[in-house]
Amino acid sequence: MRNSKGSLIRPTSLPESASRPVVTPLSPSVVYASETPDALDAQYEGRVHGYTYSREGHPNADVVAARLDAMEGMPGGVVTASGMAAVSAVLLGLLKTGDHVIGGKQLYGRSLRLMAEDLPRLGIRTSLADPGNVDAVRAEIRPDTRLLLVEAVSNPTLNVADIHGLAALCKEHGLLLAVDNTFTTPRGFRPFDHGADIVIHSITKLLAGHSDVMLGYVVARDPALNERLRVFNVTTGLTPSPFDCWLAERGMLSFELRFDRAQQTAAALADHLAALPGVARVIYPMRTDHPDHDRAVALLGARGCNMVSFELNGGRAAANAFTRAADGLSFAPTLGDVGTTLSHPASSSHRALTPENREALGLREGFFRVSVGLEDADTLKRVFSDAVAAAMAG
Ligand SMILES: *Cc1c(COP(=O)(O)O)cnc(C)c1O
């Protein structure tokens, strides 16, 4: 745009339009100019809303936060640069030296690392317990325990946490219950309706859904905690990039359709796999043979999730033959993409464990976790049939 004085560099206004864009504009601006010091005072004092510096907040992040607030049924959430930034904001931003925190023993790998390595370094003590067993969690509670962090459905064995029992336990002992809802998503499960105090998401996974953006989100029931999370986020620079937020919003527009489609296909694929020769077992919470089936129905209702795990006979050799033959599926360590992805815990997420410890978790060499995508269900069944047959022939 030409500037009327000719020599100044920045435009002072944008082209006029009586109509508005349908798509949220991308606002990469790091700074926002105010009219006068008085106007800036009004902003800082909260009398008017205005952006100042994008680490402190920007329109694209606020648009994504508002969408997730509506989905989780809680106002005031904060968008972060990744799911781990959201987990870090909760554990580092709300706890202090001397506090104790309990985590589910099958949390996301990096959350486990934060609990095992980083919190103890800062004098925050941690314990892990099975979130499907309230008595086991109760046994870890100490006078200085402040918070319990769990996932409703665990990765990769798809055990379902006893959220109702844990919520009652947390209430009784005055602990904050934080639920990482990444796997289950607000379409499948709304933790605040079941007694959670804090909800965390990796937007990177199903919510954004296209494996092209990394982003997280956290929201608390207590507005004072939301303010602490927001300030921690701004101070430590966990703020997201506007472009990532813009992409995430684009993905989230189709999230519900994608989730419903992927979840239906996952249910069909689970039944299909269970009938294939060479498949030792199938884990899907909505199947009646799942050990936590009743709890899954109570928490997830009719929708379930898009994740299916299964175990092939034949050990590592069969696992290698399977991924080689699984034409068109990505053998890649993520979940929630539009395309189906396979992960093999023994060679990736759980490779640091001894074979004995993996065995104890049920993660043998033939174990795969499938994140079901948007492919046609019949095509997907055929690809799995062929790949399992190839694995058994090899
Ligand atoms: C991926 C994931 C995270 C971390 O999210 P990033 O966006 O990768 O940082 C946290 N929790 C769960 C359950 C996840 O699957």
PDBQT file of the ligand as one rigid body, heavy atoms in Angstrom, charges set to zero:
ROOT
HETATM    1  C1  LIG A 401       1.372 -36.470  21.321  1.00  0.00    +0.000 C 
HETATM    2  C2  LIG A 401       0.870 -36.434  22.700  1.00  0.00    +0.000 A 
HETATM    3  C3  LIG A 401       1.313 -35.462  23.608  1.00  0.00    +0.000 A 
HETATM    4  C4  LIG A 401       2.352 -34.433  23.242  1.00  0.00    +0.000 C 
HETATM    5  O1  LIG A 401       1.876 -33.586  22.241  1.00  0.00    +0.000 OA
HETATM    6  P1  LIG A 401       2.888 -32.810  21.229  1.00  0.00    +0.000 P 
HETATM    7  O2  LIG A 401       1.952 -31.930  20.474  1.00  0.00    +0.000 OA
HETATM    8  O3  LIG A 401       3.552 -33.860  20.405  1.00  0.00    +0.000 OA
HETATM    9  O4  LIG A 401       3.850 -32.067  22.075  1.00  0.00    +0.000 OA
HETATM   10  C5  LIG A 401       0.810 -35.478  24.893  1.00  0.00    +0.000 A 
HETATM   11  N1  LIG A 401      -0.087 -36.412  25.276  1.00  0.00    +0.000 NA
HETATM   12  C6  LIG A 401      -0.537 -37.356  24.437  1.00  0.00    +0.000 A 
HETATM   13  C7  LIG A 401      -1.530 -38.348  24.920  1.00  0.00    +0.000 C 
HETATM   14  C8  LIG A 401      -0.072 -37.412  23.119  1.00  0.00    +0.000 A 
HETATM   15  O5  LIG A 401      -0.514 -38.366  22.284  1.00  0.00    +0.000 OA
ENDROOT
TORSDOF 0
